[in-house]
Amino acid sequence: MAAGAGRHTFRVTLTPVDADKILSDNFAPWVLALGLTVQETGERHAVLRLPWSDALARDGGGLSGQALMAAADTATVIAISAARGAYGPMTTVQQSTSFQRPVIAADVLIDVRITKLGKRMAFADITMTPDGAGEPAAKASTVYALLG
């Protein structure tokens, strides 16, 4: 929501506490079971943490791609909500994910950057990096339809 005084405008963004409440109030129990927490929110971005869990590991000990994709999709909702100043109904239209290296025994930081926010559509780029690593494990892009 833009607020203004004369020529100066500013955007009110969600705090990480507000964003964590969006998670708890609007997502299915299986998504909440991922344990995602909001680390940072900004005008056009959000960073969430996906904690390591043996329950999310696949055969061979790496974090499952399905868990990373669900985390990216969920984090996009938080980033769009931060960019809009509040949560509103939206749905995934498209998601494309490229896996670059395995994640083993590490939390993953899910960094979402909104590249375009329109009235009816939003576009985002997501980088998923194991905590403490210099290189991402996966990258994704999402397109969302904004319904309200």
SEPA-793828 format. One record per atom (N, C-alpha, C, O): residue number from 1; residue in three letters; atom name; x, y, z. Coordinates in Angstrom, 3 decimals. Each point is the difference from the previous one (the first is absolute). Layout:
N
R   marba   rolo   bami          X          Y          Z
R     NUM    ala     CA          X          Y          Z
...
// end
This chain:
148
R   marba   rolo   bami          X          Y          Z
R       1    met      N      0.839     -1.173      0.000
R       1    met     CA     -0.839      1.173      0.000
R       1    met      C      0.880      1.231      0.000
R       1    met      O      0.856      0.152      0.872
R       2    ala      N     -1.045      0.685     -1.790
R       2    ala     CA      0.785      1.228     -0.033
R       2    ala      C     -0.703      1.041      0.862
R       2    ala      O     -1.224      0.128     -0.015
R       3    ala      N      2.009      0.584      0.739
R       3    ala     CA     -0.529      1.121      0.776
R       3    ala      C      0.810      1.208     -0.399
R       3    ala      O      1.174     -0.131     -0.344
R       4    gly      N     -1.765      1.288      0.382
R       4    gly     CA      0.753      1.132     -0.490
R       4    gly      C     -0.250      1.260      0.787
R       4    gly      O     -1.031      0.175      0.648
R       5    ala      N      2.004      0.686     -0.728
R       5    ala     CA     -0.099      1.342      0.565
R       5    ala      C      0.684      0.904     -1.006
R       5    ala      O      1.228      0.062     -0.051
R       6    gly      N     -2.013      0.635     -0.746
R       6    gly     CA      0.592      0.844     -1.037
R       6    gly      C      0.614     -0.859     -1.082
R       6    gly      O     -0.640     -0.917     -0.515
R       7    arg      N      1.899      1.218      0.163
R       7    arg     CA      0.690     -0.737     -1.059
R       7    arg      C      0.617     -1.290      0.490
R       7    arg      O      0.382     -0.839     -0.816
R       8    his      N     -0.271      0.651      2.120
R       8    his     CA      0.696     -1.159      0.538
R       8    his      C     -0.972     -1.141      0.252
R       8    his      O     -1.045      0.184      0.624
R       9    thr      N      1.401     -1.356     -1.112
R       9    thr     CA     -0.794     -1.183      0.262
R       9    thr      C      0.891     -1.068      0.602
R       9    thr      O      1.216      0.012     -0.186
R      10    phe      N     -1.825     -0.927      0.902
R      10    phe     CA      0.731     -1.136      0.540
R      10    phe      C     -0.912     -1.203     -0.024
R      10    phe      O     -1.223      0.136     -0.039
R      11    arg      N      1.816     -1.309      0.063
R      11    arg     CA     -0.755     -1.237     -0.037
R      11    arg      C      0.069     -0.637      1.388
R      11    arg      O      1.065     -0.115      0.607
R      12    val      N     -2.232     -0.292     -0.135
R      12    val     CA     -0.074     -0.711      1.264
R      12    val      C      0.155     -1.481     -0.313
R      12    val      O     -0.801     -0.564     -0.745
R      13    thr      N      1.817     -0.065      1.304
R      13    thr     CA      0.205     -1.425     -0.245
R      13    thr      C     -0.294     -0.790      1.262
R      13    thr      O     -0.072      0.545      1.101
R      14    leu      N     -0.093     -1.823     -1.290
R      14    leu     CA     -0.241     -0.894      1.118
R      14    leu      C      1.278     -0.246      0.775
R      14    leu      O      1.085     -0.041     -0.580
R      15    thr      N     -1.205     -0.124      1.883
R      15    thr     CA      1.141     -0.414      0.806
R      15    thr      C      0.116     -1.525     -0.100
R      15    thr      O     -0.953     -0.661     -0.411
R      16    pro      N      2.095      0.101      0.777
R      16    pro     CA      0.100     -1.461      0.036
R      16    pro      C     -1.046     -0.645      0.926
R      16    pro      O     -0.487     -1.092     -0.291
R      17    val      N      0.146      1.749      1.387
R      17    val     CA     -1.036     -0.537      0.904
R      17    val      C     -1.350     -0.038     -0.709
R      17    val      O     -0.722     -0.992      0.097
R      18    asp      N      0.369      2.079     -0.820
R      18    asp     CA     -1.237      0.027     -0.780
R      18    asp      C      0.004     -1.133     -1.032
R      18    asp      O     -1.004     -0.688     -0.184
R      19    ala      N      2.122      0.510     -0.470
R      19    ala     CA      0.114     -1.006     -1.050
R      19    ala      C     -0.098     -1.416      0.572
R      19    ala      O     -0.614     -0.870     -0.618
R      20    asp      N      1.209      0.627      1.785
R      20    asp     CA     -0.140     -1.309      0.644
R      20    asp      C     -1.472     -0.292      0.310
R      20    asp      O     -0.444     -1.145     -0.088
R      21    lys      N     -0.302      2.183      0.448
R      21    lys     CA     -1.442     -0.174      0.271
R      21    lys      C     -0.752     -0.359     -1.286
R      21    lys      O     -0.938     -0.796      0.031
R      22    ile      N      1.347      1.380     -1.154
R      22    ile     CA     -0.600     -0.374     -1.288
R      22    ile      C      0.216     -1.492     -0.245
R      22    ile      O     -0.912     -0.701     -0.440
R      23    leu      N      2.120      0.221      0.727
R      23    leu     CA      0.286     -1.431     -0.153
R      23    leu      C     -0.947     -0.830      0.852
R      23    leu      O     -0.660     -0.909     -0.503
R      24    ser      N      0.593      1.220      1.796
R      24    ser     CA     -0.788     -0.825      0.915
R      24    ser      C     -1.498      0.073     -0.281
R      24    ser      O     -0.721     -0.964      0.258
R      25    asp      N      0.244      2.084     -0.778
R      25    asp     CA     -1.437      0.188     -0.226
R      25    asp      C     -0.506     -0.490     -1.356
R      25    asp      O     -1.203     -0.209     -0.156
R      26    asn      N      2.091      0.019     -0.836
R      26    asn     CA     -0.467     -0.210     -1.361
R      26    asn      C      0.524     -1.237     -0.724
R      26    asn      O     -0.360     -0.228     -1.155
R      27    phe      N      1.191     -0.563      1.797
R      27    phe     CA      0.589     -1.129     -0.709
R      27    phe      C     -0.423     -1.331      0.595
R      27    phe      O     -0.295     -0.106      1.190
R      28    ala      N      0.275     -0.894     -2.036
R      28    ala     CA     -0.399     -1.350      0.401
R      28    ala      C      0.977     -0.571      1.029
R      28    ala      O      1.166      0.393      0.041
R      29    pro      N     -1.649     -1.320      0.789
R      29    pro     CA      0.877     -0.594      1.019
R      29    pro      C      1.283     -0.613     -0.563
R      29    pro      O      1.047      0.082      0.641
R      30    trp      N     -1.108     -0.697     -1.831
R      30    trp     CA      1.214     -0.610     -0.546
R      30    trp      C      1.034      1.056     -0.386
R      30    trp      O      1.201     -0.263      0.066
R      31    val      N     -1.655      1.462     -0.470
R      31    val     CA      0.932      1.094     -0.306
R      31    val      C      0.605      0.506      1.311
R      31    val      O      1.204      0.242      0.077
R      32    leu      N     -2.027     -0.083      0.939
R      32    leu     CA      0.500      0.444      1.301
R      32    leu      C      1.007     -0.993      0.575
R      32    leu      O      0.921      0.392      0.717
R      33    ala      N     -1.094     -1.673     -1.029
R      33    ala     CA      0.921     -1.027      0.490
R      33    ala      C      1.412      0.159     -0.564
R      33    ala      O      0.943     -0.587      0.530
R      34    leu      N     -0.787      1.377     -1.602
R      34    leu     CA      1.346      0.284     -0.518
R      34    leu      C      0.822      0.794      1.011
R      34    leu      O      1.229     -0.047     -0.027
R      35    gly      N     -1.906      0.780      0.926
R      35    gly     CA      0.700      0.779      1.026
R      35    gly      C      0.543      1.324     -0.484
R      35    gly      O      0.890      0.562      0.637
R      36    leu      N     -1.397     -0.042     -1.745
R      36    leu     CA      0.484      1.272     -0.543
R      36    leu      C     -0.170      1.131      1.010
R      36    leu      O     -1.015      0.082      0.691
R      37    thr      N      2.020      0.786     -0.616
R      37    thr     CA     -0.099      1.215      0.808
R      37    thr      C      0.470      1.177     -0.846
R      37    thr      O      0.901     -0.130     -0.828
R      38    val      N     -1.525      1.267      1.051
R      38    val     CA      0.340      1.202     -0.753
R      38    val      C      1.185      0.679      0.689
R      38    val      O     -0.062      0.324      1.186
R      39    gln      N      1.129     -0.117     -1.935
R      39    gln     CA      1.210      0.623      0.518
R      39    gln      C      0.047      1.500     -0.291
R      39    gln      O      0.539      0.786      0.779
R      40    glu      N     -1.126     -0.410     -1.934
R      40    glu     CA      0.104      1.386     -0.452
R      40    glu      C     -1.128      0.294     -0.985
R      40    glu      O     -0.378     -0.855     -0.801
R      41    thr      N     -0.150      2.067      0.872
R      41    thr     CA     -0.957      0.466     -0.992
R      41    thr      C      0.400      1.399     -0.427
R      41    thr      O      0.623      0.743      0.758
R      42    gly      N     -0.986     -0.396     -1.970
R      42    gly     CA      0.287      1.333     -0.515
R      42    gly      C     -1.032      0.381     -1.026
R      42    gly      O     -0.966     -0.729     -0.226
R      43    glu      N      1.168      1.858     -0.387
R      43    glu     CA     -0.987      0.536     -0.944
R      43    glu      C     -0.265     -0.940     -1.167
R      43    glu      O     -1.137     -0.090     -0.464
R      44    arg      N      2.155     -0.610     -0.020
R      44    arg     CA     -0.180     -0.907     -1.145
R      44    arg      C      0.709     -1.328      0.196
R      44    arg      O      0.409     -0.641     -0.968
R      45    his      N     -0.261      0.223      2.238
R      45    his     CA      0.668     -1.274      0.234
R      45    his      C     -0.362     -0.602      1.357
R      45    his      O     -0.578      0.654      0.868
R      46    ala      N      0.937     -1.909     -0.726
R      46    ala     CA     -0.100     -0.699      1.281
R      46    ala      C      1.060     -1.088      0.019
R      46    ala      O      0.364     -0.551     -1.039
R      47    val      N      0.125      0.251      2.237
R      47    val     CA      0.931     -1.103      0.199
R      47    val      C     -0.593     -0.899      1.079
R      47    val      O     -0.302      0.445      1.107
R      48    leu      N      0.141     -1.728     -1.458
R      48    leu     CA     -0.497     -0.975      0.948
R      48    leu      C      1.066     -1.055      0.230
R      48    leu      O      0.862     -0.226     -0.850
R      49    arg      N     -0.929     -0.417      2.007
R      49    arg     CA      0.930     -1.083      0.338
R      49    arg      C     -0.780     -1.313     -0.010
R      49    arg      O     -1.038     -0.131      0.650
R      50    leu      N      1.559     -0.828     -1.399
R      50    leu     CA     -0.497     -1.370      0.016
R      50    leu      C      0.985     -0.806      0.847
R      50    leu      O      1.123     -0.255     -0.436
R      51    pro      N     -1.533     -0.150      1.644
R      51    pro     CA      0.946     -0.724      0.848
R      51    pro      C      0.245     -1.416     -0.505
R      51    pro      O     -0.896     -0.654     -0.533
R      52    trp      N      2.135      0.199      0.714
R      52    trp     CA      0.329     -1.365     -0.377
R      52    trp      C     -0.834     -0.954      0.828
R      52    trp      O     -0.204      0.214      1.195
R      53    ser      N     -0.275     -1.266     -1.832
R      53    ser     CA     -0.738     -1.052      0.685
R      53    ser      C      0.245     -1.309     -0.728
R      53    ser      O     -0.121     -0.073     -1.222
R      54    asp      N      0.468     -0.967      1.985
R      54    asp     CA      0.159     -1.316     -0.613
R      54    asp      C     -1.289     -0.463     -0.657
R      54    asp      O      0.025     -0.798     -0.938
R      55    ala      N     -1.167      1.305      1.437
R      55    ala     CA     -1.295     -0.373     -0.572
R      55    ala      C     -0.167      0.527     -1.423
R      55    ala      O     -0.814     -0.528     -0.759
R      56    leu      N      1.572      1.560      0.385
R      56    leu     CA     -0.085      0.580     -1.343
R      56    leu      C      1.096     -0.520     -0.934
R      56    leu      O      0.065      0.391     -1.165
R      57    ala      N      0.793     -1.274      1.684
R      57    ala     CA      1.088     -0.536     -0.816
R      57    ala      C     -0.500     -1.170     -0.838
R      57    ala      O     -0.887     -0.751      0.406
R      58    arg      N      1.472      0.624     -1.562
R      58    arg     CA     -0.347     -1.107     -0.895
R      58    arg      C      1.059     -1.089      0.135
R      58    arg      O      0.962      0.134      0.757
R      59    asp      N     -1.157     -1.192     -1.494
R      59    asp     CA      0.969     -1.083     -0.025
R      59    asp      C      1.365      0.573     -0.379
R      59    asp      O      0.107      0.688     -1.015
R      60    gly      N      0.912     -0.947      1.781
R      60    gly     CA      1.326      0.548     -0.243
R      60    gly      C      0.334      1.168      0.920
R      60    gly      O      1.145      0.451      0.030
R      61    gly      N     -2.126      0.043      0.720
R      61    gly     CA      0.277      1.013      1.018
R      61    gly      C     -0.143      1.448     -0.408
R      61    gly      O      0.193      0.881      0.838
R      62    gly      N     -0.525     -0.591     -2.090
R      62    gly     CA     -0.175      1.382     -0.430
R      62    gly      C     -1.423      0.477      0.237
R      62    gly      O     -0.942     -0.792      0.000
R      63    leu      N      0.798      2.078      0.201
R      63    leu     CA     -1.315      0.612      0.164
R      63    leu      C     -0.812     -0.226     -1.270
R      63    leu      O      0.518      0.186     -1.101
R      64    ser      N     -1.770     -0.580      1.235
R      64    ser     CA     -0.808     -0.311     -1.179
R      64    ser      C     -0.322      1.253     -0.801
R      64    ser      O     -0.211      1.077      0.557
R      65    gly      N      0.180     -1.240     -1.851
R      65    gly     CA     -0.363      1.100     -0.886
R      65    gly      C     -1.414      0.482      0.238
R      65    gly      O     -0.284      1.189     -0.142
R      66    gln      N     -0.614     -2.107      0.505
R      66    gln     CA     -1.385      0.387      0.271
R      66    gln      C     -0.074      0.968      1.180
R      66    gln      O     -0.799      0.936     -0.013
R      67    ala      N      1.625     -1.158      1.026
R      67    ala     CA      0.014      0.907      1.159
R      67    ala      C      0.507      1.378     -0.413
R      67    ala      O     -0.552      1.017      0.421
R      68    leu      N      1.594     -0.980     -1.239
R      68    leu     CA      0.520      1.279     -0.472
R      68    leu      C     -1.027      0.731     -0.866
R      68    leu      O     -0.158      1.215      0.122
R      69    met      N     -0.535     -1.938     -0.989
R      69    met     CA     -1.001      0.630     -0.855
R      69    met      C     -1.163      0.545      0.824
R      69    met      O     -0.488      1.099     -0.268
R      70    ala      N      0.044     -1.853      1.260
R      70    ala     CA     -1.087      0.476      0.863
R      70    ala      C      0.447      1.223      0.795
R      70    ala      O     -0.777      0.936      0.188
R      71    ala      N      2.023     -0.941      0.277
R      71    ala     CA      0.522      1.149      0.745
R      71    ala      C      0.073      1.238     -0.891
R      71    ala      O     -0.346      1.099      0.434
R      72    ala      N      0.795     -1.272     -1.676
R      72    ala     CA      0.077      1.134     -0.932
R      72    ala      C     -1.383      0.557     -0.289
R      72    ala      O     -0.188      1.216     -0.015
R      73    asp      N     -0.768     -2.079     -0.212
R      73    asp     CA     -1.368      0.417     -0.298
R      73    asp      C     -0.602      0.746      1.197
R      73    asp      O     -0.628      1.045     -0.172
R      74    thr      N      0.814     -1.567      1.352
R      74    thr     CA     -0.514      0.623      1.219
R      74    thr      C      0.677      1.343      0.262
R      74    thr      O     -0.666      0.974      0.349
R      75    ala      N      1.968     -0.923     -0.515
R      75    ala     CA      0.742      1.244      0.225
R      75    ala      C     -0.431      1.089     -0.971
R      75    ala      O      0.026      1.183      0.338
R      76    thr      N     -0.423     -1.579     -1.544
R      76    thr     CA     -0.484      0.984     -0.972
R      76    thr      C     -1.260      0.687      0.512
R      76    thr      O     -0.157      1.207     -0.180
R      77    val      N     -0.732     -1.945      0.806
R      77    val     CA     -1.215      0.597      0.565
R      77    val      C      0.368      1.065      1.034
R      77    val      O     -0.610      1.068      0.052
R      78    ile      N      1.611     -1.374      0.767
R      78    ile     CA      0.423      0.963      1.029
R      78    ile      C      0.605      1.242     -0.654
R      78    ile      O     -0.291      1.119      0.423
R      79    ala      N      1.122     -1.297     -1.439
R      79    ala     CA      0.621      1.146     -0.676
R      79    ala      C     -1.046      0.868     -0.688
R      79    ala      O      0.079      1.227      0.059
R      80    ile      N     -1.055     -1.850     -0.708
R      80    ile     CA     -1.069      0.776     -0.653
R      80    ile      C     -0.805      0.745      1.053
R      80    ile      O     -0.335      1.170     -0.188
R      81    ser      N      0.023     -1.829      1.286
R      81    ser     CA     -0.737      0.655      1.085
R      81    ser      C      0.774      1.187      0.539
R      81    ser      O     -0.582      1.051      0.267
R      82    ala      N      1.902     -1.208     -0.101
R      82    ala     CA      0.837      1.114      0.470
R      82    ala      C     -0.031      1.146     -1.002
R      82    ala      O     -0.090      1.166      0.385
R      83    ala      N      0.163     -1.498     -1.668
R      83    ala     CA     -0.005      1.039     -1.041
R      83    ala      C     -1.341      0.730     -0.053
R      83    ala      O     -0.050      1.194     -0.298
R      84    arg      N     -1.024     -1.906      0.583
R      84    arg     CA     -1.334      0.603     -0.037
R      84    arg      C     -0.396      0.636      1.333
R      84    arg      O     -0.978      0.744      0.067
R      85    gly      N      1.730     -1.032      0.981
R      85    gly     CA     -0.298      0.557      1.319
R      85    gly      C     -0.971     -0.824      0.806
R      85    gly      O     -0.287      0.337      1.149
R      86    ala      N     -0.233     -1.419     -1.724
R      86    ala     CA     -0.944     -0.869      0.704
R      86    ala      C     -0.200     -1.278     -0.815
R      86    ala      O      0.294     -0.050     -1.194
R      87    tyr      N     -0.795     -0.965      1.864
R      87    tyr     CA     -0.346     -1.244     -0.681
R      87    tyr      C     -1.328      0.175     -0.739
R      87    tyr      O     -0.910      0.671      0.486
R      88    gly      N      0.816     -1.276     -1.646
R      88    gly     CA     -1.246     -0.044     -0.754
R      88    gly      C     -0.039     -1.289     -0.790
R      88    gly      O      1.038     -0.635     -0.183
R      89    pro      N     -2.198      0.232     -0.288
R      89    pro     CA     -0.089     -1.243     -0.756
R      89    pro      C      0.847      0.049     -1.274
R      89    pro      O      0.011      0.992     -0.730
R      90    met      N      0.694     -2.093      0.491
R      90    met     CA      0.865     -0.130     -1.186
R      90    met      C      0.195     -1.474     -0.270
R      90    met      O     -0.246     -0.841      0.864
R      91    thr      N      0.687      0.536     -2.062
R      91    thr     CA      0.246     -1.401     -0.340
R      91    thr      C      1.182     -0.113     -0.959
R      91    thr      O      0.254      0.892     -0.809
R      92    thr      N      0.450     -1.994      0.919
R      92    thr     CA      1.133     -0.268     -0.880
R      92    thr      C     -0.504     -0.284     -1.407
R      92    thr      O     -0.909     -0.808     -0.192
R      93    val      N      1.506      1.481     -0.796
R      93    val     CA     -0.302     -0.240     -1.398
R      93    val      C      1.100     -0.858     -0.620
R      93    val      O     -0.271     -0.887     -0.809
R      94    gln      N      1.513      1.163      1.198
R      94    gln     CA      1.148     -0.712     -0.576
R      94    gln      C      1.142      0.005      0.996
R      94    gln      O      0.215      0.983      0.709
R      95    gln      N      0.520     -2.095     -0.657
R      95    gln     CA      1.235     -0.062      0.780
R      95    gln      C      0.986     -0.872     -0.757
R      95    gln      O     -0.335     -1.098     -0.446
R      96    ser      N      1.551      1.598      0.307
R      96    ser     CA      1.076     -0.742     -0.646
R      96    ser      C      1.187     -0.024      0.950
R      96    ser      O      0.424      1.042      0.501
R      97    thr      N      0.111     -2.230     -0.253
R      97    thr     CA      1.092     -0.148      0.967
R      97    thr      C      1.160     -0.735     -0.648
R      97    thr      O     -0.197     -0.998     -0.693
R      98    ser      N      1.420      1.501      0.923
R      98    ser     CA      1.225     -0.660     -0.450
R      98    ser      C      0.824     -0.349      1.223
R      98    ser      O      0.312      0.863      0.821
R      99    phe      N      0.038     -2.136     -0.705
R      99    phe     CA      0.802     -0.476      1.136
R      99    phe      C      1.456     -0.064     -0.436
R      99    phe      O      0.324     -0.587     -1.032
R     100    gln      N      0.557      1.199      1.832
R     100    gln     CA      1.395      0.139     -0.395
R     100    gln      C      0.960     -0.852      0.815
R     100    gln      O      1.049     -0.401     -0.505
R     101    arg      N     -1.390      0.118      1.757
R     101    arg     CA      0.840     -0.834      0.853
R     101    arg      C     -0.846     -0.488      1.164
R     101    arg      O     -1.000      0.631      0.342
R     102    pro      N      1.385     -1.747      0.275
R     102    pro     CA     -0.801     -0.515      1.116
R     102    pro      C      0.177      0.832      1.270
R     102    pro      O      1.007      0.682      0.190
R     103    val      N     -2.004     -0.762      0.653
R     103    val     CA      0.053      0.591      1.339
R     103    val      C      0.039     -1.161      0.976
R     103    val      O     -0.904     -0.834      0.027
R     104    ile      N      1.967      0.788      0.781
R     104    ile     CA      0.142     -1.073      0.975
R     104    ile      C      0.270      0.615      1.367
R     104    ile      O      0.986      0.709      0.202
R     105    ala      N     -1.889     -1.001      0.730
R     105    ala     CA      0.146      0.399      1.408
R     105    ala      C      0.209      1.503      0.189
R     105    ala      O      0.836      0.413      0.804
R     106    ala      N     -1.589      0.404     -1.538
R     106    ala     CA      0.106      1.456      0.152
R     106    ala      C     -1.372      0.639     -0.192
R     106    ala      O     -0.800     -0.445     -0.823
R     107    asp      N      0.544      1.495      1.599
R     107    asp     CA     -1.182      0.824     -0.251
R     107    asp      C      0.169      0.673     -1.360
R     107    asp      O      1.118      0.161     -0.489
R     108    val      N     -2.231      0.225     -0.109
R     108    val     CA      0.043      0.679     -1.292
R     108    val      C     -0.680      1.361      0.131
R     108    val      O     -1.101      0.107      0.541
R     109    leu      N      1.772      0.928     -1.042
R     109    leu     CA     -0.579      1.334     -0.053
R     109    leu      C     -0.680      0.173     -1.351
R     109    leu      O      0.618     -0.167     -1.050
R     110    ile      N     -1.900      0.505      1.098
R     110    ile     CA     -0.817      0.164     -1.193
R     110    ile      C     -0.169      1.501     -0.212
R     110    ile      O     -0.761      0.647      0.720
R     111    asp      N      1.460     -0.094     -1.698
R     111    asp     CA      0.022      1.448     -0.257
R     111    asp      C     -0.853      0.297     -1.230
R     111    asp      O      0.344     -0.390     -1.116
R     112    val      N     -1.458      1.082      1.335
R     112    val     CA     -0.941      0.312     -1.085
R     112    val      C      0.089      1.478     -0.343
R     112    val      O     -0.066      0.857      0.881
R     113    arg      N      0.214     -0.572     -2.150
R     113    arg     CA      0.022      1.380     -0.504
R     113    arg      C     -1.141      0.162     -0.997
R     113    arg      O     -0.071     -0.726     -0.992
R     114    ile      N     -0.814      1.670      1.253
R     114    ile     CA     -1.102      0.279     -0.910
R     114    ile      C      0.561      0.819     -1.162
R     114    ile      O      0.550      1.083      0.203
R     115    thr      N     -0.694     -1.606     -1.419
R     115    thr     CA      0.533      0.693     -1.172
R     115    thr      C     -1.042      0.855     -0.688
R     115    thr      O      0.345      0.966     -0.682
R     116    lys      N     -1.632     -1.308      0.849
R     116    lys     CA     -1.089      0.825     -0.534
R     116    lys      C     -1.227     -0.255      0.858
R     116    lys      O     -0.375     -1.142      0.262
R     117    leu      N     -0.238      2.234      0.168
R     117    leu     CA     -1.231     -0.083      0.784
R     117    leu      C     -1.047      0.858     -0.688
R     117    leu      O      0.047      1.230      0.050
R     118    gly      N     -0.989     -1.901     -0.691
R     118    gly     CA     -1.081      0.712     -0.672
R     118    gly      C     -1.283     -0.081      0.804
R     118    gly      O      0.000     -0.447      1.147
R     119    lys      N     -1.092      0.880     -1.755
R     119    lys     CA     -1.307     -0.060      0.677
R     119    lys      C     -0.529     -1.421      0.064
R     119    lys      O     -0.663     -0.376      0.967
R     120    arg      N      0.954     -0.417     -1.992
R     120    arg     CA     -0.552     -1.360     -0.082
R     120    arg      C      1.046     -1.113     -0.008
R     120    arg      O     -0.335     -1.167      0.202
R     121    met      N      1.599      1.521     -0.434
R     121    met     CA      1.057     -1.012     -0.084
R     121    met      C      1.237      0.466      0.755
R     121    met      O      0.273      1.195      0.103
R     122    ala      N      0.468     -2.167      0.422
R     122    ala     CA      1.284      0.281      0.646
R     122    ala      C      1.011     -1.034     -0.489
R     122    ala      O     -0.342     -1.158     -0.240
R     123    phe      N      1.593      1.596      0.097
R     123    phe     CA      1.093     -0.841     -0.471
R     123    phe      C      1.130      0.066      1.017
R     123    phe      O      0.278      1.063      0.555
R     124    ala      N      0.377     -2.202     -0.309
R     124    ala     CA      1.063     -0.024      1.002
R     124    ala      C      1.126     -0.937     -0.413
R     124    ala      O     -0.212     -0.978     -0.716
R     125    asp      N      1.417      1.300      1.184
R     125    asp     CA      1.174     -0.864     -0.115
R     125    asp      C      0.384     -0.437      1.399
R     125    asp      O      0.008      0.806      0.929
R     126    ile      N      0.310     -2.082     -0.779
R     126    ile     CA      0.307     -0.571      1.306
R     126    ile      C      1.367     -0.673     -0.054
R     126    ile      O      0.300     -0.754     -0.927
R     127    thr      N      0.523      1.037      1.933
R     127    thr     CA      1.296     -0.656      0.149
R     127    thr      C     -0.020     -0.775      1.312
R     127    thr      O     -0.348      0.550      1.045
R     128    met      N      0.720     -1.826     -1.099
R     128    met     CA     -0.006     -0.871      1.179
R     128    met      C      1.426     -0.421      0.307
R     128    met      O      0.608     -0.771     -0.742
R     129    thr      N     -0.080      1.291      1.851
R     129    thr     CA      1.408     -0.185      0.340
R     129    thr      C      0.134     -0.644      1.376
R     129    thr      O     -0.581      0.488      0.969
R     130    pro      N      1.345     -1.583     -0.873
R     130    pro     CA      0.243     -0.568      1.327
R     130    pro      C      0.678      1.040      0.901
R     130    pro      O      0.881      0.740     -0.438
R     131    asp      N     -1.302     -0.702      1.682
R     131    asp     CA      0.555      0.961      0.947
R     131    asp      C      1.515     -0.172      0.069
R     131    asp      O      0.502     -1.098      0.237
R     132    gly      N      0.210      2.190     -0.444
R     132    gly     CA      1.459     -0.006      0.055
R     132    gly      C      0.685     -0.324     -1.311
R     132    gly      O      1.224      0.094     -0.089
R     133    ala      N     -1.980     -0.474     -0.934
R     133    ala     CA      0.592     -0.335     -1.298
R     133    ala      C      0.105      1.252     -0.864
R     133    ala      O     -0.774      0.944      0.158
R     134    gly      N      1.729     -0.949     -1.060
R     134    gly     CA      0.170      1.130     -0.909
R     134    gly      C     -0.788     -0.136     -1.289
R     134    gly      O     -0.226      0.988     -0.699
R     135    glu      N     -0.192     -2.199      0.381
R     135    glu     CA     -0.690     -0.272     -1.258
R     135    glu      C     -1.396     -0.546      0.278
R     135    glu      O     -0.186     -0.758      0.952
R     136    pro      N     -0.799      1.134     -1.771
R     136    pro     CA     -1.351     -0.527      0.205
R     136    pro      C     -0.094     -1.493     -0.324
R     136    pro      O      0.775     -0.534     -0.794
R     137    ala      N     -1.736     -0.113      1.425
R     137    ala     CA     -0.307     -1.395     -0.299
R     137    ala      C     -1.049     -0.095     -1.093
R     137    ala      O     -0.037     -0.968     -0.760
R     138    ala      N     -0.829      1.997      0.689
R     138    ala     CA     -1.073     -0.003     -1.002
R     138    ala      C     -0.446      1.429     -0.267
R     138    ala      O      0.182      0.897      0.824
R     139    lys      N     -0.767     -0.714     -1.994
R     139    lys     CA     -0.608      1.276     -0.370
R     139    lys      C     -1.374     -0.297     -0.589
R     139    lys      O     -0.230     -1.053     -0.594
R     140    ala      N     -0.670      2.006      0.776
R     140    ala     CA     -1.353     -0.178     -0.528
R     140    ala      C     -0.533      1.340     -0.476
R     140    ala      O      0.497      1.065      0.368
R     141    ser      N     -1.518     -1.154     -1.193
R     141    ser     CA     -0.771      1.182     -0.361
R     141    ser      C     -1.464     -0.374      0.153
R     141    ser      O     -0.398     -1.137     -0.255
R     142    thr      N     -0.401      2.121      0.679
R     142    thr     CA     -1.432     -0.245      0.179
R     142    thr      C     -0.799      1.119     -0.626
R     142    thr      O      0.459      1.135     -0.127
R     143    val      N     -1.678     -1.494     -0.262
R     143    val     CA     -0.991      0.961     -0.473
R     143    val      C     -1.254     -0.264      0.818
R     143    val      O     -0.433     -1.143      0.150
R     144    tyr      N     -0.137      2.208      0.370
R     144    tyr     CA     -1.204     -0.088      0.822
R     144    tyr      C     -1.114      0.853     -0.585
R     144    tyr      O      0.247      1.082     -0.534
R     145    ala      N     -1.471     -1.574      0.639
R     145    ala     CA     -1.180      0.797     -0.290
R     145    ala      C     -0.480      0.586      1.314
R     145    ala      O     -0.157     -0.718      0.988
R     146    leu      N     -0.076      2.027     -0.976
R     146    leu     CA     -0.494      0.684      1.187
R     146    leu      C     -1.517      0.076     -0.115
R     146    leu      O     -0.528      0.604     -0.933
R     147    leu      N     -0.161     -1.211      1.872
R     147    leu     CA     -1.439     -0.180     -0.098
R     147    leu      C     -0.813      1.036      0.761
R     147    leu      O     -1.211      0.106     -0.196
R     148    gly      N      1.854      0.642      1.046
R     148    gly     CA     -0.760      0.958      0.791
R     148    gly      C      0.787      1.236      0.321
R     148    gly      O     -0.510      0.902      0.663
// end
